[in-house]
Amino acid sequence: MLADMENIDTLKMHSPNLTQANIARIAELFPGCVTEAKGEDGRVKLSVDFDQLRQELSEHIVEGPQERYHLNWPGKREALLTANAPIAKTLRPCREESVNFDTTKNLFIEGDNLDALKLLQETYLVKVKMIYIDPPYNTGNDFIYEDDFAEGVDEYLVRSSQRDNRGNRLVVNTKANGRIHSNWLSMIFPRLKFS
């Protein structure tokens, strides 16, 4: 096969980078599993976080390297598992509490917002214009959501591998640690994934 010699200056003179094309396809399906990294030539290239991809494709918590903060937190794998897990529930209309049920173009859903978001994925895909989620905060009344996501210091330090099971400190722990935020992130992450 001969190349057109008139266009020789515009030829790339190398085959396409199929690895980068494949990573771009993975990014379309699993954007949280693709990041940027410097290649051997010093240029920034797309890179797959295989541990994160394994978790996306798993139906159980996948063991891997210690989770750290870069919008990673202790418990993120479990939150991802929760987001991806199927549910066996259904939406049931409540006609007596609805206004103009047969002619309305709006739908009000009451219940756990993660369950509702999962259920909407199939039935209402591409039909929903807006979803308003009221995040869970306790107001002092009897409420089904916990909003005190603070974890005990000792429990957090062991779970985040900052202390061993005998209480020996493994890393320096600052006041800016994620002890209070990790559980909240694990609660909100699956909901944001569907939004």
LINCOR-V719665 format. One record per residue. N is the residue number from 1. RES is the residue in one small letter. SS is DSSP state (~ for helix, > for strand, _ for the rest). OMEGA is omega in degrees with one decimal (999 if undefined). BURIAL is b if it has 16 or more other ideal C-beta (glycine too) atoms within 10 Angstrom, else e. Layout:
BEGIN
n: {N & N}
res: {RES & RES}
ss: {SS & SS}
omega: {OMEGA & OMEGA}
burial: {BURIAL & BURIAL}
END
This chain:
BEGIN
n: {1 & 2 & 3 & 4 & 5 & 6 & 7 & 8 & 9 & 10 & 11 & 12 & 13 & 14 & 15 & 16 & 17 & 18 & 19 & 20 & 21 & 22 & 23 & 24 & 25 & 26 & 27 & 28 & 29 & 30 & 31 & 32 & 33 & 34 & 35 & 36 & 37 & 38 & 39 & 40 & 41 & 42 & 43 & 44 & 45 & 46 & 47 & 48 & 49 & 50 & 51 & 52 & 53 & 54 & 55 & 56 & 57 & 58 & 59 & 60 & 61 & 62 & 63 & 64 & 65 & 66 & 67 & 68 & 69 & 70 & 71 & 72 & 73 & 74 & 75 & 76 & 77 & 78 & 79 & 80 & 81 & 82 & 83 & 84 & 85 & 86 & 87 & 88 & 89 & 90 & 91 & 92 & 93 & 94 & 95 & 96 & 97 & 98 & 99 & 100 & 101 & 102 & 103 & 104 & 105 & 106 & 107 & 108 & 109 & 110 & 111 & 112 & 113 & 114 & 115 & 116 & 117 & 118 & 119 & 120 & 121 & 122 & 123 & 124 & 125 & 126 & 127 & 128 & 129 & 130 & 131 & 132 & 133 & 134 & 135 & 136 & 137 & 138 & 139 & 140 & 141 & 142 & 143 & 144 & 145 & 146 & 147 & 148 & 149 & 150 & 151 & 152 & 153 & 154 & 155 & 156 & 157 & 158 & 159 & 160 & 161 & 162 & 163 & 164 & 165 & 166 & 167 & 168 & 169 & 170 & 171 & 172 & 173 & 174 & 175 & 176 & 177 & 178 & 179 & 180 & 181 & 182 & 183 & 184 & 185 & 186 & 187 & 188 & 189 & 190 & 191 & 192 & 193 & 194 & 195}
res: {m & l & a & d & m & e & n & i & d & t & l & k & m & h & s & p & n & l & t & q & a & n & i & a & r & i & a & e & l & f & p & g & c & v & t & e & a & k & g & e & d & g & r & v & k & l & s & v & d & f & d & q & l & r & q & e & l & s & e & h & i & v & e & g & p & q & e & r & y & h & l & n & w & p & g & k & r & e & a & l & l & t & a & n & a & p & i & a & k & t & l & r & p & c & r & e & e & s & v & n & f & d & t & t & k & n & l & f & i & e & g & d & n & l & d & a & l & k & l & l & q & e & t & y & l & v & k & v & k & m & i & y & i & d & p & p & y & n & t & g & n & d & f & i & y & e & d & d & f & a & e & g & v & d & e & y & l & v & r & s & s & q & r & d & n & r & g & n & r & l & v & v & n & t & k & a & n & g & r & i & h & s & n & w & l & s & m & i & f & p & r & l & k & f & s}
ss: {_ & _ & _ & _ & ~ & ~ & ~ & ~ & ~ & ~ & _ & _ & _ & _ & _ & _ & _ & ~ & ~ & ~ & ~ & ~ & ~ & ~ & ~ & ~ & ~ & ~ & ~ & _ & ~ & ~ & ~ & > & > & > & > & > & _ & _ & _ & _ & _ & > & > & > & > & > & _ & ~ & ~ & ~ & ~ & ~ & ~ & ~ & _ & _ & _ & _ & _ & _ & _ & _ & _ & _ & _ & _ & _ & _ & _ & _ & _ & _ & _ & ~ & ~ & ~ & ~ & ~ & ~ & ~ & ~ & ~ & _ & _ & _ & _ & _ & _ & _ & _ & _ & _ & ~ & ~ & ~ & _ & _ & _ & _ & _ & _ & _ & _ & _ & _ & _ & _ & _ & _ & _ & ~ & ~ & ~ & ~ & ~ & ~ & ~ & ~ & ~ & ~ & ~ & _ & _ & _ & _ & _ & _ & _ & _ & _ & _ & _ & _ & _ & _ & _ & _ & _ & _ & _ & _ & _ & _ & _ & _ & _ & _ & _ & _ & _ & ~ & ~ & ~ & ~ & ~ & ~ & ~ & _ & _ & _ & > & _ & _ & _ & _ & _ & > & _ & _ & _ & _ & _ & _ & _ & _ & _ & ~ & ~ & ~ & ~ & ~ & ~ & ~ & ~ & ~ & ~ & ~ & ~ & ~ & ~ & ~ & ~ & _}
omega: {-179.4 & 177.1 & 176.0 & -174.0 & 178.6 & -177.3 & -176.0 & -179.2 & -178.4 & 178.5 & -179.4 & 178.5 & 171.8 & -179.6 & 179.3 & 177.4 & -176.5 & 178.5 & 180.0 & 177.0 & 178.5 & 178.3 & 177.4 & 177.0 & 177.2 & -179.8 & 177.8 & -178.5 & -174.3 & -175.5 & 179.4 & -178.1 & -178.3 & 179.9 & 177.0 & 177.5 & 177.3 & 176.2 & 179.9 & 179.7 & 179.0 & 178.8 & 178.4 & 178.8 & 173.8 & -178.8 & -179.0 & 170.8 & -173.2 & 177.0 & 178.4 & 178.6 & 176.3 & 179.7 & 178.4 & -175.0 & -175.3 & 176.1 & 175.2 & -179.3 & -178.1 & 176.3 & -179.9 & 179.9 & -178.8 & 177.2 & -179.2 & -179.4 & 162.3 & -160.3 & 166.0 & 178.6 & 175.1 & -178.3 & -177.7 & 179.0 & 178.6 & 177.5 & 177.9 & 176.4 & 178.1 & -179.9 & -174.8 & -175.9 & 177.0 & 176.7 & 178.4 & -178.6 & 178.4 & 174.6 & 177.8 & 179.4 & 175.9 & -173.9 & -175.6 & 178.6 & -176.6 & 175.7 & 179.9 & -173.0 & -174.6 & -176.0 & -176.6 & 174.7 & -178.1 & -179.9 & 176.9 & -179.4 & 179.3 & 179.3 & 178.7 & -174.1 & 177.6 & 177.1 & -179.8 & 179.4 & 178.4 & -179.3 & 179.9 & -176.1 & -175.3 & -173.4 & -172.9 & -179.9 & 179.1 & 179.5 & -175.3 & 178.8 & -178.2 & 173.0 & 174.6 & 178.4 & 174.9 & -177.1 & -176.5 & 171.9 & 176.9 & -179.7 & -178.7 & 177.6 & 175.1 & -171.2 & -174.9 & -179.2 & 173.1 & 174.8 & 171.5 & -175.5 & 177.6 & 179.6 & 177.7 & -176.6 & -177.3 & 179.7 & -179.8 & -177.2 & 177.0 & -177.3 & -178.7 & 177.2 & 174.9 & 173.2 & 174.7 & -176.4 & 178.4 & 177.1 & 179.5 & -178.9 & -179.3 & 179.4 & 176.1 & -178.4 & 179.7 & 177.6 & -178.5 & -177.2 & -175.0 & -175.0 & -177.0 & -172.7 & -174.4 & -178.7 & 178.0 & 177.8 & 179.0 & 177.7 & -172.5 & -176.2 & -179.6 & -179.5 & 178.6 & -179.6 & -178.8 & -175.2 & 999}
burial: {e & e & e & e & e & e & e & e & e & e & e & e & e & e & e & e & e & e & e & e & e & e & b & e & e & e & e & e & e & b & e & b & b & b & e & e & e & e & e & e & e & e & e & e & e & b & e & b & b & e & e & b & b & e & b & b & e & e & e & e & e & b & e & e & e & e & b & e & e & e & e & b & b & b & b & b & b & e & b & b & b & b & b & e & e & e & e & e & e & e & e & e & e & e & e & e & e & e & e & e & e & e & e & e & e & e & e & e & e & e & e & e & b & b & e & b & b & b & b & b & e & e & e & e & e & e & e & e & e & e & e & e & e & e & e & b & e & e & e & e & e & e & e & e & e & e & e & e & b & e & b & e & e & e & e & b & b & b & b & b & e & b & b & e & e & e & e & e & e & e & e & e & e & e & e & e & b & b & b & e & e & b & b & b & b & b & b & b & b & b & b & e & e & e & e}
END
